[in-house]
């Protein structure tokens, strides 16, 4: 009965409603802001390395914040999620996934800029998120509470399901050891990491994320070079299936679009508000700088990492489809009756040898573990919003410990449940939160446009952009907080 309810809910959320909310929403924001993902493409990459003001406390460095948001983005969806997209929607889903990555980068720019604009300081740390944005920017406190509740439940309790299950299954495939062993190991590591709060989480992400993306890219390059002769066939399949049905490869343009949008959005979490808490945690002088860095992150996540995952399995013919196609790239493909990380493992094994299955499982662990620690911080931030009054400090602390203990227990459970249930729970959480958060993102696009104009004017004048609320301000922005953050900039430019 529960399975039927979840499937029905996902069928609705990820059908036409999500195509309208994310697809048309992303296009509308792109047009309204004048294509920032292209106009500021080069600048966005520079903002990743912003140093922030070392004399200020309360946040983490912009680079650490970027790595923490990337820890959430570059995860299970980039590997197993892509395999699911190709299995369920055919090679054509890759085209639509790439396209939605372009518009989702603008969505991410808007929501992370908003998260930085409307942040506050609680218990000595910067806090922000879609709930703060709804309350402060729109004056919708009740709606903010609602988003915080579904974020706490969805991100803290349900989103970890797919990441955990995929890693445990991948290690089991590679080693033959039961999934329950790896589930226990992940639970223990998660508990230890979360004890350190955002500082330890950001330190872990800063150390792991650049390494794992670089190594994964090298793996793709090797596969590409050794199968370069398949390039024509691969791209012909992608474009043919993106716009028409193929008896074995795809179920038509509708299914290809749905799967591309679904997995591209799952991977980047754009529109979900999932990246705004870590974006708000950055010690950064201008909200737009944070938004641009996160916009670049979506390019990395969806348009680079997801694409190379898809190309790895397509180039080696290590993929099946729900429509009857069985790839010939590995002898175990006939036994694969659904999309899974095993496709990536088989693709790597085809080129790199027997150790590749363990190697991909290890990469999946890094991808998924960084996702999990990011989920923890985002759920903690939602709980902090719900109990943000000074006299509620004890309740905040209790919620923190509930997550520190409860999430590892759930991670252990998700490591041994069925893969279908794990992915369905994660899809339901993502779809529900995105559906409600995008309303806030779109309605508060005007202040973001104002912030972008302020940023661009300073760049044109040769000024290193910083936000001075006496120069331009918006309803709900914590003026005193931003004056304190940029006190050195403001004093130097008087």
C-alpha positions in Angstrom: 0.0 0.0 0.0 2.8 2.4 0.9 4.6 1.5 -2.3 1.5 2.2 -4.3 1.0 5.6 -2.6 4.7 6.6 -3.3 4.5 5.5 -6.9 1.3 7.4 -7.5 2.7 10.6 -5.8 5.9 10.4 -7.9 3.9 9.8 -11.0 2.1 13.1 -10.4 5.0 15.2 -9.2 7.4 14.1 -11.9 4.9 14.4 -14.7 3.6 17.6 -16.3 3.7 19.6 -13.0 7.5 19.2 -12.6 8.1 20.0 -16.3 6.2 23.2 -15.8 7.8 24.1 -12.4 11.4 23.3 -13.3 11.5 23.5 -17.1 9.4 26.6 -17.7 10.5 28.1 -14.4 14.1 27.8 -15.4 13.4 29.3 -18.9 11.5 32.2 -17.4 14.2 33.1 -14.9 16.9 32.8 -17.6 15.0 35.3 -19.8 14.1 37.6 -16.9 17.7 37.9 -15.7 19.2 38.1 -19.2 21.0 34.7 -19.5 23.3 35.1 -16.5 24.6 31.5 -16.9 26.2 32.7 -20.2 26.9 36.4 -19.6 28.8 35.6 -16.4 30.1 32.2 -17.3 33.8 33.1 -16.9 33.2 35.2 -13.7 31.3 32.3 -12.1 34.3 30.1 -12.2 36.5 32.7 -10.6 34.0 33.1 -7.8 34.6 29.6 -6.7 38.0 30.6 -5.4 36.9 33.8 -3.5 38.8 34.0 -0.2 36.3 36.0 1.8 37.3 38.3 4.7 39.6 36.3 7.2 38.9 38.8 9.9 35.2 37.8 10.1 33.8 34.8 11.9 30.5 33.0 11.7 30.9 31.3 8.3 33.1 29.2 6.2 35.3 30.2 3.3 33.6 30.6 -0.1 35.6 27.7 -1.5 34.6 25.5 1.5 31.0 26.5 1.0 31.2 25.7 -2.7 32.7 22.3 -2.0 30.0 21.6 0.5 27.2 22.4 -2.0 29.1 20.4 -4.6 29.2 17.5 -2.0 25.4 17.6 -2.2 25.3 17.9 -6.0 28.0 15.5 -7.2 26.6 12.3 -5.7 24.6 9.2 -6.4 22.5 11.0 -9.0 25.6 11.6 -11.1 26.3 7.8 -11.4 23.4 5.6 -10.6 20.9 8.3 -11.4 22.2 8.7 -14.9 22.1 4.9 -15.4 18.4 5.0 -14.3 17.7 7.8 -16.8 19.2 5.9 -19.7 17.5 2.7 -18.7 14.1 4.4 -18.2 14.2 7.0 -21.0 16.8 5.7 -23.4 19.9 7.5 -24.7 17.7 10.5 -25.6 17.3 11.3 -21.9 21.0 12.4 -21.9 20.2 15.3 -24.3 17.3 16.6 -22.1 19.4 16.1 -19.0 22.1 18.3 -20.5 19.5 20.9 -21.6 17.9 21.1 -18.1 21.3 21.5 -16.6 21.7 24.8 -18.5 18.4 26.3 -17.2 18.8 24.7 -13.8 22.1 26.6 -13.4 20.1 29.8 -13.5 17.6 28.5 -11.0 20.4 27.6 -8.7 21.9 31.1 -9.2 18.6 32.7 -8.1 18.0 30.5 -5.1 21.5 30.6 -3.7 21.7 34.4 -4.1 18.4 34.6 -2.2 19.8 32.3 0.5 22.8 34.6 1.0 20.7 37.8 0.8 18.3 36.8 3.6 20.6 34.9 5.9 20.9 35.6 9.6 23.2 34.6 12.5 22.2 32.1 15.1 24.5 30.6 17.8 27.5 32.3 16.2 26.9 30.7 12.7 25.3 32.1 9.5 22.1 30.4 8.8 20.0 30.6 5.6 17.6 28.5 3.5 14.3 28.6 1.6 12.4 29.0 4.8 14.3 32.1 5.8 13.8 33.4 2.3 10.0 32.8 2.4 9.7 34.5 5.8 12.0 37.4 5.3 11.6 38.1 1.6 7.8 37.5 1.2 6.6 37.8 4.8 5.3 34.3 4.6 6.2 32.9 8.0 3.7 30.1 8.0 4.9 29.0 4.5 8.5 29.2 5.8 7.6 26.9 8.6 5.9 24.5 6.2 9.0 24.4 3.9 11.3 23.9 6.9 9.2 20.9 8.1 9.2 19.2 4.8 12.9 20.0 4.3 13.7 18.5 7.7 11.8 15.4 7.0 12.5 15.0 3.3 16.2 15.9 3.3 17.1 14.5 6.7 15.0 11.3 6.7 14.3 10.3 3.0 16.9 11.8 0.7 19.7 9.6 2.1 17.9 6.5 0.9 19.1 6.4 -2.7 22.7 7.4 -1.9 23.2 4.8 0.8 21.5 2.0 -1.0 23.5 2.6 -4.2 26.9 2.6 -2.4 26.1 -0.6 -0.5 24.9 -2.4 -3.6 27.9 -1.3 -5.6 30.4 -2.6 -3.0 28.4 -5.8 -2.7 28.6 -6.3 -6.5 32.4 -5.6 -6.5 33.3 -7.7 -3.4 30.5 -10.3 -2.8 30.3 -9.0 0.8 26.6 -8.6 2.0 25.2 -5.0 1.9 24.6 -5.0 5.6 28.3 -4.8 6.3 28.8 -1.7 4.2 25.6 -0.1 5.6 27.1 -0.4 9.1 30.4 1.1 8.1 28.7 4.1 6.4 26.5 4.7 9.5 29.5 4.8 11.8 31.5 7.2 9.5 28.5 9.4 9.1 28.0 9.7 12.9 31.7 10.6 13.5 31.8 13.3 10.8 28.5 15.0 11.8 29.8 15.4 15.4 32.0 18.3 14.1 29.3 20.5 12.7 29.6 22.7 9.6 33.3 23.3 10.1 34.2 19.6 9.9 31.6 19.0 7.2 33.1 21.7 5.0 36.6 20.6 5.7 35.7 17.0 4.6 34.0 18.3 1.5 36.9 20.6 0.6 39.3 17.6 0.8 37.2 15.0 -1.0 35.2 16.9 -3.7 38.0 18.2 -6.0 39.8 14.8 -5.8 36.8 12.7 -6.6 35.7 14.8 -9.6 39.2 14.9 -11.0 39.7 11.1 -10.7 36.3 10.3 -12.2 37.1 12.6 -15.1 40.4 10.8 -15.8 38.5 7.5 -15.8 36.1 8.9 -18.5 39.0 10.1 -20.6 40.6 6.7 -20.7 37.3 5.1 -21.7 36.7 7.8 -24.3 40.1 7.4 -25.9 39.9 3.6 -26.1 36.4 3.8 -27.7 36.7 6.9 -29.7 35.5 5.1 -32.8 32.0 4.7 -31.3 31.5 8.5 -31.2 29.3 8.7 -34.3 27.0 5.9 -33.1 26.7 7.3 -29.6 25.7 10.8 -30.6 23.4 9.5 -33.3 21.6 7.4 -30.7 21.3 10.3 -28.3 19.9 12.8 -30.8 17.6 10.3 -32.6 16.1 9.1 -29.3 15.8 12.6 -27.9 13.2 13.5 -30.6 11.7 10.2 -31.7 10.9 6.7 -30.5 13.1 3.7 -31.2 11.5 0.2 -30.7 14.3 -1.0 -28.3 16.2 2.2 -27.3 13.5 4.6 -26.2 9.8 5.0 -25.5 9.5 8.4 -27.3 10.2 12.0 -26.7 7.8 12.3 -23.7 9.6 9.7 -21.7 13.0 11.0 -22.7 12.2 14.5 -21.5 10.7 13.3 -18.3 13.7 11.2 -17.4 16.1 13.8 -18.4 14.4 16.5 -16.3 13.9 14.1 -13.4 17.5 12.9 -13.2 19.1 16.3 -14.1 17.1 17.9 -11.3 17.8 15.1 -8.9 21.5 15.4 -9.5 21.8 19.2 -9.1 18.8 19.6 -6.7 18.2 23.0 -8.4 15.0 24.6 -7.2 14.8 22.4 -4.1 16.5 24.9 -1.9 18.9 22.2 -0.8 22.0 24.3 -1.6 20.9 27.5 0.0 21.9 26.7 3.6 25.5 26.0 2.6 25.5 29.0 0.3 24.4 31.2 3.2 27.1 29.8 5.4 29.8 31.4 3.2 31.8 34.3 4.5 31.3 36.3 1.3 30.9 40.1 0.7 28.1 40.0 -2.0 25.2 37.6 -2.4 25.7 37.5 -6.2 29.2 36.2 -5.8 27.8 33.2 -3.9 25.1 32.7 -6.6 27.6 32.7 -9.4 29.9 30.1 -7.7 26.9 27.8 -7.2 25.8 28.4 -10.8 29.2 27.1 -11.9 28.6 24.1 -9.7 25.5 23.1 -11.7 27.6 23.2 -14.9 30.1 20.9 -13.2 27.4 18.6 -11.8 24.9 18.1 -14.6 26.7 19.2 -17.8 30.0 17.6 -17.0 29.8 14.8 -14.4 26.4 13.5 -15.4 27.3 13.7 -19.1 30.5 11.8 -18.7 28.7 9.1 -16.7 26.2 8.7 -19.5 28.9 8.6 -22.2 30.9 6.0 -20.3 28.0 3.5 -20.5 27.0 4.5 -24.0 30.5 4.3 -25.5 31.1 0.8 -24.0 27.5 -0.4 -24.7 27.1 -1.3 -21.1 23.5 -0.3 -20.7 20.0 -1.8 -21.0 16.7 0.0 -21.5 13.2 -0.7 -20.2 12.1 -1.1 -23.9 14.1 -4.3 -24.5 17.6 -3.3 -25.5 20.4 -5.3 -23.8 23.9 -4.0 -24.3 26.7 -6.3 -25.4 29.5 -4.5 -23.6 29.7 -6.9 -20.6 28.6 -10.5 -20.1 26.5 -9.5 -17.0 24.3 -7.0 -18.9 21.7 -9.7 -19.6 21.1 -10.0 -15.9 20.5 -6.3 -15.4 16.7 -5.7 -15.2 16.9 -2.1 -14.1 19.2 0.9 -14.2 21.9 0.9 -11.6 25.5 1.8 -10.8 26.5 -1.6 -12.0 26.3 -0.2 -15.6 29.1 2.2 -14.7 31.1 -0.5 -13.0 30.8 -2.8 -16.1 31.8 0.1 -18.4 34.9 0.8 -16.3 35.7 -2.9 -16.1 35.6 -3.2 -19.8 38.5 -0.8 -20.2 40.3 -0.7 -16.8 40.2 -4.4 -15.9 38.9 -6.3 -12.9 39.8 -3.8 -10.2 37.4 -1.2 -11.8 34.3 -2.6 -10.0 35.9 -1.8 -6.7 37.3 1.5 -8.0 33.8 2.7 -9.1 32.3 1.5 -5.8 34.9 3.5 -3.9 34.1 6.6 -6.1 30.4 6.1 -5.4 31.2 6.0 -1.7 33.0 9.3 -2.0 30.2 10.8 -4.1 27.4 9.5 -1.8 29.2 10.2 1.5 29.7 13.8 0.6 25.9 13.9 -0.3 25.0 12.5 3.1 27.0 15.0 5.2 25.5 17.8 3.2 22.0 16.4 3.8 22.7 16.4 7.5 23.7 20.1 7.5 20.7 21.1 5.5 18.3 19.2 7.8 20.0 20.7 10.9 19.6 24.2 9.4 15.8 23.5 8.8 15.5 22.5 12.5 17.4 25.6 13.6 14.9 27.8 11.7 12.0 26.1 13.4 13.5 26.7 16.8 15.5 29.9 16.3 14.5 31.9 19.4 17.2 32.3 22.0 15.1 30.5 24.6 14.8 27.5 22.3 18.5 26.8 22.3 17.9 23.5 24.2 15.4 22.3 21.6 17.8 23.2 18.8 20.5 21.2 20.5 18.1 18.3 20.9 17.2 18.3 17.2 20.9 18.3 16.3 21.5 15.2 18.4 18.4 13.6 17.0 19.9 14.0 13.5 23.3 12.9 14.6 21.9 9.7 15.9 18.9 9.2 13.8 20.5 9.7 10.4 23.1 7.0 10.9 20.4 4.6 12.0 18.4 5.4 8.9 21.5 5.1 6.7 22.0 1.6 8.1 18.4 0.7 7.2 18.5 2.2 3.7 21.6 0.2 3.0 19.7 -3.0 3.1 16.2 -2.1 1.7 15.2 -2.7 -1.9 16.7 -0.4 -4.5 13.3 0.6 -5.9 12.0 1.7 -2.5 15.2 3.7 -1.9 15.0 5.6 -5.1 11.2 6.2 -4.8 11.6 7.7 -1.4 14.4 10.0 -2.6 12.3 11.0 -5.6 9.3 11.8 -3.5 11.3 14.0 -1.1 13.0 15.9 -3.9 9.8 16.4 -5.9 7.8 17.6 -2.9 10.3 20.1 -1.7 11.1 21.4 -5.2 7.4 21.9 -6.0 6.8 24.2 -3.0 10.2 25.9 -3.0 10.1 27.0 -6.6 7.2 29.3 -5.8 9.4 31.3 -3.5 12.3 31.3 -6.0 10.2 32.7 -8.8 8.3 35.3 -6.7 11.6 36.7 -5.3 13.4 36.9 -8.6 13.1 40.8 -8.6 15.4 41.4 -5.6 17.9 39.0 -7.2 17.8 41.1 -10.4 18.4 44.2 -8.3 21.4 42.5 -6.6 22.7 41.5 -10.0 22.5 45.1 -11.3 24.4 46.3 -8.2 27.1 43.6 -8.7 27.4 44.5 -12.4 27.6 48.2 -11.8 30.5 47.7 -9.3 32.3 45.4 -11.7 31.9 48.0 -14.5 33.3 50.7 -12.1 36.4 48.5 -11.3 35.3 47.8 -7.7 35.6 44.4 -6.1 31.8 43.9 -5.6 30.5 44.0 -2.0 27.0 44.5 -0.6 26.3 47.8 1.2 22.6 47.8 2.3 22.7 51.7 2.5 23.3 51.7 -1.2 20.6 49.2 -2.2 18.4 47.3 0.1 15.4 45.0 0.0 12.6 44.1 2.4 13.6 41.4 4.8 17.4 41.7 4.4 19.3 41.8 7.8 20.8 45.3 7.3 23.0 45.2 10.4 24.3 41.8 9.6 25.5 42.8 6.2 27.0 46.1 7.5 29.0 44.0 9.9 30.1 41.5 7.3 31.3 44.3 5.0 32.4 46.8 7.6 36.0 46.8 6.2 34.8 47.3 2.6 32.3 50.1 3.6 35.0 51.9 5.7 37.5 51.7 2.9 35.2 53.2 0.3 33.8 56.1 2.3 
